[in-house]
Amino acid sequence: MNEQKQAPDASAISAELLELLRCPLTHKPVVLVDNELRCYESRKGYPIEDGIPVMLVEEARDLSENEIPESFRGQTPLTAPE
């Protein structure tokens, strides 16, 4: 019998943990979108691997303009806390 293990998805992140997580660039809260934690102020998307947030700038991807909510468009991305 060949059983496949399913990787934990983003729903494995508790609401309490999500409240604590911050973007390492801006120190602003992140939001959960699909299987990624996003900081719209820095325009970075941080992956979630095996249910664990990877909050490293070098592992983050740049968000495209169409992934940014209207309220953040046209703003200069933050790279340090205000």
C-alpha distances in whole Angstrom, upper triangle without the diagonal:
4,6,10,13,16,19,22,24,28,28,27,31,33,36,38,37,37,41,41,40,42,43,44,46,48,47,47,44,41,39,35,35,31,29,33,36,39,42,45,48,46,44,41,38,36,32,29,26,24,26,29,32,33,37,38,41,39,36,37,38,41,41,42,46,44,41,45,46,49,51,50,51,54,54,54,50,51,50,52,52,55
4,7,10,13,16,19,21,25,26,25,28,31,34,36,34,35,38,39,37,39,40,40,43,45,44,44,41,38,36,32,32,28,26,29,32,36,39,41,44,43,41,38,34,32,28,26,23,20,23,26,29,30,34,35,37,36,32,34,34,37,37,39,42,40,38,41,43,46,48,47,47,50,50,50,47,47,47,48,49,52
4,7,10,13,15,18,22,22,21,25,27,30,32,30,31,35,35,34,36,37,38,40,42,41,40,38,35,33,29,29,25,23,26,29,33,36,39,42,40,38,35,31,29,26,23,20,17,20,23,26,27,31,32,35,34,30,31,32,35,35,37,40,38,36,39,40,44,45,44,45,48,48,48,44,45,44,45,46,49
4,6,9,13,15,19,19,18,22,25,28,30,28,28,32,32,31,33,33,34,37,38,38,37,34,31,30,26,25,22,20,23,26,29,33,35,38,37,35,31,28,26,22,20,17,14,17,20,23,24,28,29,31,30,27,28,28,32,31,33,36,35,32,35,37,40,42,40,41,44,44,44,41,41,40,42,43,46
4,6,9,12,16,16,15,18,21,25,26,24,25,29,29,27,30,30,31,34,35,34,34,31,28,27,23,23,20,17,20,23,27,30,33,35,34,32,29,25,23,19,17,14,11,13,16,19,21,24,26,29,28,24,25,26,30,30,32,35,33,30,33,35,38,39,38,39,42,42,42,38,39,38,39,40,43
4,6,9,12,13,12,16,19,22,24,22,22,26,26,25,27,27,29,31,33,32,31,28,25,23,20,19,16,14,17,20,23,27,29,32,31,29,26,22,20,17,14,12,9,11,14,17,19,22,24,26,26,22,23,24,27,26,28,31,30,27,30,31,35,36,35,36,39,39,39,35,36,35,37,37,40
4,6,10,11,10,13,16,19,21,19,19,23,23,21,24,24,25,28,29,28,28,25,22,21,17,17,14,11,14,17,20,24,26,29,28,26,23,19,17,13,10,8,5,7,11,13,15,19,20,23,23,19,20,21,24,24,26,29,28,25,27,29,32,33,32,33,36,36,35,32,32,32,33,33,36
4,7,8,6,9,12,16,17,15,16,19,20,18,21,22,23,26,27,26,25,22,19,18,15,15,12,10,13,15,18,22,25,27,26,25,22,18,16,13,9,8,5,5,9,11,14,17,20,22,23,19,19,21,24,23,26,28,27,24,26,27,31,31,30,32,35,34,34,31,31,30,31,31,34
4,5,6,8,11,14,16,15,14,18,19,17,19,20,22,24,25,24,23,20,17,15,11,11,9,7,10,12,16,19,21,24,24,22,19,16,14,11,8,8,7,6,9,11,13,16,19,21,22,18,18,18,21,20,23,25,24,20,22,23,27,28,27,29,32,31,31,28,28,28,29,29,32
4,5,6,9,11,14,12,10,14,15,14,16,17,19,22,22,21,19,16,13,11,8,9,7,5,7,9,12,16,18,21,21,19,17,13,12,9,7,9,9,6,8,9,12,14,17,19,20,17,16,17,19,18,21,23,22,18,20,20,24,25,24,26,29,28,28,25,25,25,26,26,29
4,5,7,9,12,11,11,14,16,15,18,19,22,24,24,23,21,17,15,12,9,10,9,8,11,12,15,18,20,23,23,22,20,16,15,13,10,12,11,8,11,12,15,17,20,22,24,20,19,20,22,21,23,25,24,20,22,22,25,26,25,28,31,30,31,28,28,28,29,28,30
4,6,9,11,10,10,14,15,14,18,19,21,24,25,23,21,18,16,14,11,13,12,10,12,13,16,19,22,25,24,24,21,18,15,13,10,11,9,6,9,10,14,16,19,22,23,20,20,21,24,23,26,28,27,23,24,25,28,28,28,30,33,32,32,29,29,28,29,28,31
4,7,8,7,7,10,11,11,14,16,18,21,21,19,18,14,12,11,9,12,12,10,11,10,14,16,19,22,22,21,19,16,13,12,9,11,11,7,8,8,12,13,17,20,21,19,18,20,22,21,24,26,25,21,22,23,26,26,25,28,31,29,29,26,25,25,26,25,27
4,5,5,6,9,10,11,14,17,19,22,22,19,18,15,13,12,11,14,14,13,14,13,16,18,21,23,23,23,21,18,16,16,13,15,14,10,11,11,15,16,20,22,24,22,21,23,25,24,27,28,27,23,24,24,27,26,26,29,32,30,31,28,27,27,26,25,27
4,5,5,6,9,10,13,16,19,22,21,18,16,12,12,11,10,13,15,14,14,13,15,16,19,21,22,22,20,18,17,17,15,17,17,13,14,13,17,17,20,22,25,23,21,23,24,23,26,27,26,22,22,22,25,24,24,27,30,28,29,26,25,26,25,23,25
4,5,5,7,9,12,16,18,21,20,17,16,12,13,13,13,16,18,17,16,14,17,17,20,22,22,23,21,20,18,18,16,18,18,15,14,13,17,16,20,22,25,23,22,24,26,25,28,29,29,25,24,24,27,26,25,28,31,29,30,27,25,25,24,22,24
4,5,5,6,10,13,15,18,18,15,14,11,11,11,11,15,16,15,14,12,14,15,19,20,20,21,19,17,15,15,13,15,15,12,11,10,13,13,16,19,21,20,19,21,23,22,26,27,27,23,23,23,26,25,24,27,30,28,28,25,23,23,22,21,23
4,5,5,8,11,14,17,16,13,12,8,8,8,8,12,14,13,11,9,11,12,15,17,17,18,16,14,13,13,12,15,16,12,11,10,13,12,16,18,20,18,17,19,20,19,23,24,24,20,19,19,23,22,21,24,27,25,25,22,21,21,20,19,21
4,6,8,12,14,17,15,12,11,7,8,9,11,14,17,16,15,12,13,13,16,17,18,19,18,16,15,17,16,19,19,16,15,13,15,14,18,19,22,21,19,21,22,21,24,25,25,21,20,20,23,21,20,24,26,24,25,22,20,21,20,18,19
4,7,10,12,15,14,10,10,8,9,11,12,16,18,17,15,12,14,13,17,17,17,19,17,17,15,16,15,18,19,16,14,12,14,12,15,17,20,19,18,21,22,22,25,26,27,23,22,22,25,23,22,25,27,25,25,22,20,19,18,16,18
4,7,9,12,12,9,9,6,7,9,10,14,16,15,12,9,11,10,14,14,14,16,14,13,11,13,12,15,17,14,12,9,11,8,12,14,17,16,14,17,18,18,22,23,24,20,19,20,23,22,20,23,25,23,22,19,17,17,16,15,17
4,6,9,8,5,5,5,6,9,12,15,17,16,13,9,10,8,12,11,11,13,12,12,11,13,14,17,19,17,14,11,11,8,11,12,15,15,13,16,16,17,20,21,22,19,17,18,21,19,17,20,22,19,19,15,13,13,12,11,14
4,5,6,5,6,6,6,10,12,14,17,16,12,9,8,6,10,9,8,10,8,9,9,12,14,17,19,17,15,11,11,7,9,9,12,12,10,13,13,14,17,18,20,17,15,17,20,18,16,18,20,17,16,12,10,10,10,10,13
4,6,6,8,10,10,14,15,18,20,18,15,12,11,10,13,11,9,12,10,11,10,13,15,17,20,19,16,12,11,7,7,7,11,12,10,13,14,16,19,21,23,20,18,20,23,21,18,21,22,19,17,13,11,9,9,9,13
4,6,8,11,11,15,17,19,21,20,16,13,12,9,11,9,7,10,9,12,11,15,17,20,23,22,19,15,13,10,9,7,11,13,11,13,13,14,18,19,21,19,17,19,21,20,16,18,19,16,14,10,7,5,5,7,10
4,5,9,10,13,16,18,21,21,17,14,12,8,10,7,7,10,10,13,13,17,19,22,25,23,20,17,16,12,12,11,14,16,13,15,14,15,18,19,21,18,16,17,19,17,14,17,17,14,12,9,6,6,5,4,7
4,7,9,13,16,18,21,20,17,13,12,9,12,10,10,13,12,14,13,17,18,21,24,21,19,15,15,11,12,12,16,17,15,17,17,17,21,21,23,20,18,19,21,19,16,19,20,17,16,13,10,10,8,6,9
4,7,10,13,16,19,19,15,12,10,7,9,8,9,11,11,13,13,17,18,21,24,21,19,15,16,12,14,14,17,18,15,17,16,16,19,19,21,18,15,16,18,16,13,17,18,15,15,12,10,11,10,8,9
4,7,10,13,16,16,13,9,9,7,9,9,11,12,12,12,12,15,16,19,21,18,17,13,14,12,15,15,18,18,15,17,17,16,19,19,20,17,15,15,18,16,14,18,20,17,17,15,13,14,13,11,13
4,7,9,13,12,9,6,5,5,8,9,10,11,10,9,9,12,12,16,18,16,14,11,12,10,13,13,16,15,12,14,14,13,16,17,18,14,13,13,17,15,14,17,19,17,17,14,13,14,15,14,16
4,6,10,11,8,5,5,7,9,11,12,12,11,9,10,12,12,16,18,15,15,12,14,13,16,16,19,17,14,15,15,13,16,16,16,12,12,12,15,15,14,16,20,18,19,16,16,17,18,17,19
4,6,7,6,5,6,9,11,14,15,14,12,9,10,10,10,13,15,12,13,10,13,13,16,17,19,16,14,14,15,14,16,17,16,13,13,14,17,17,16,19,22,21,22,19,19,20,21,20,22
4,6,5,6,7,10,11,15,15,13,12,9,10,10,10,14,16,14,14,12,14,15,17,17,19,17,14,13,14,12,14,15,14,10,11,12,16,17,16,18,21,21,22,19,20,21,23,22,24
4,6,8,10,14,15,18,18,16,14,11,11,10,10,12,14,12,14,13,15,16,18,19,20,17,15,14,16,13,15,17,15,12,14,15,19,20,19,21,24,24,25,22,23,24,25,26,28
4,7,10,14,16,19,18,16,13,10,9,7,6,8,10,9,10,9,11,13,15,17,18,14,13,13,15,14,16,19,17,14,16,17,21,22,21,22,25,25,25,22,23,23,25,25,27
4,6,10,12,15,14,12,10,6,6,5,6,9,12,10,10,8,9,10,13,13,15,12,9,10,12,11,14,16,16,12,14,15,19,20,18,20,23,22,22,18,19,19,21,21,24
4,7,10,12,12,11,8,6,5,6,7,11,14,12,11,8,9,9,11,12,14,12,9,10,12,11,14,16,16,12,13,14,18,18,16,18,21,20,20,16,16,17,18,18,20
4,6,9,9,7,6,4,6,9,11,14,17,15,14,11,11,10,12,12,14,13,9,9,10,8,12,13,13,10,9,11,15,15,12,14,17,16,16,13,13,14,16,16,18
4,5,6,6,5,6,8,12,14,17,20,18,17,13,13,11,12,11,14,14,10,11,10,9,12,13,14,11,9,11,14,13,10,13,15,13,13,10,10,11,12,12,14
4,5,5,7,8,11,14,17,20,23,21,20,17,17,14,16,14,17,16,12,12,10,8,10,10,12,9,6,8,10,10,7,9,12,10,11,8,9,11,13,13,14
4,6,8,11,13,17,19,23,26,24,22,18,18,15,16,14,17,17,14,14,11,11,13,12,14,12,9,10,12,10,7,10,11,8,8,6,6,8,10,10,11
4,5,9,11,15,18,21,24,23,21,17,16,13,13,10,13,14,11,11,9,9,12,12,15,12,10,13,15,14,10,11,12,10,8,5,5,6,9,10,12
4,7,10,13,16,20,23,22,20,17,16,14,14,11,13,13,10,8,6,5,8,9,11,9,7,10,13,13,9,10,12,10,9,6,8,9,12,14,15
4,6,10,13,16,19,19,17,13,12,10,10,8,10,10,6,6,5,6,9,11,13,10,10,13,16,16,13,14,15,14,13,9,10,10,13,14,17
4,7,10,13,16,15,14,11,10,9,10,9,11,9,5,5,6,6,10,12,13,10,11,13,17,17,15,16,18,17,16,13,14,14,16,17,20
4,7,10,13,12,10,7,6,6,7,8,9,7,5,7,9,10,13,16,17,13,14,17,20,20,18,19,21,20,19,15,15,15,16,17,20
4,6,10,9,8,6,6,8,9,10,11,7,7,8,11,12,15,18,18,15,17,19,23,23,21,22,24,23,23,19,19,18,20,21,24
4,7,6,5,4,6,9,11,13,14,10,10,12,15,15,18,21,21,17,19,21,25,25,23,25,27,26,26,22,22,21,22,23,26
4,5,5,6,7,11,12,15,15,11,12,14,17,18,21,24,24,20,22,24,28,29,27,28,31,29,29,25,25,24,25,26,29
4,6,8,10,14,15,18,18,15,16,18,21,21,24,27,27,23,25,27,31,31,30,31,34,33,32,29,28,27,28,29,32
4,7,9,12,15,18,19,15,16,18,21,21,24,26,26,22,24,25,29,29,28,30,32,31,31,27,27,26,27,27,30
4,6,9,12,15,16,13,14,16,19,20,23,26,26,22,23,25,29,29,27,29,31,30,29,25,25,23,24,24,27
4,6,9,12,13,11,11,13,16,17,20,23,23,19,20,22,26,25,23,25,28,26,25,22,21,20,20,20,24
4,6,9,10,7,8,11,14,16,19,22,23,19,20,22,26,26,23,25,27,25,24,20,19,18,19,19,23
4,7,9,8,8,11,13,15,19,21,22,19,19,21,24,24,21,23,25,23,21,17,16,14,15,16,19
4,5,5,6,10,13,15,19,21,23,20,20,23,26,25,22,24,25,23,21,17,16,13,14,16,19
4,5,5,8,10,13,16,19,21,18,18,21,24,23,20,21,22,20,18,14,13,10,12,14,18
4,6,8,10,14,17,20,22,19,20,23,26,26,22,23,24,22,20,16,16,13,15,18,21
4,7,10,13,16,19,21,18,19,22,25,25,22,23,24,23,21,17,17,15,17,19,23
4,7,9,13,16,17,14,15,18,21,22,18,19,21,19,18,14,15,13,15,17,20
4,6,9,13,14,12,13,17,19,20,17,17,19,18,17,14,15,14,17,19,22
4,6,9,12,10,11,14,17,18,14,14,15,15,13,11,13,12,16,18,20
4,7,8,6,7,11,13,15,12,11,14,14,13,11,13,14,17,19,21
4,5,5,7,11,12,15,12,11,13,13,14,12,15,16,20,22,23
4,5,5,8,9,12,10,7,9,11,12,11,15,17,20,22,22
4,5,8,9,12,11,9,12,14,15,15,18,20,23,24,25
4,6,9,12,10,10,13,14,15,14,16,18,21,22,23
4,6,8,6,6,10,10,12,11,14,16,19,19,20
4,5,6,7,10,11,14,13,15,18,20,20,20
4,5,5,9,10,13,14,16,20,22,22,21
4,6,8,9,12,13,15,18,20,19,18
4,6,6,9,9,11,15,16,16,16
4,5,8,9,12,16,18,19,18
4,7,9,12,15,18,19,18
4,6,9,12,14,15,14
4,6,9,12,13,13
4,6,9,11,12
4,6,7,8
4,7,9
4,6
4
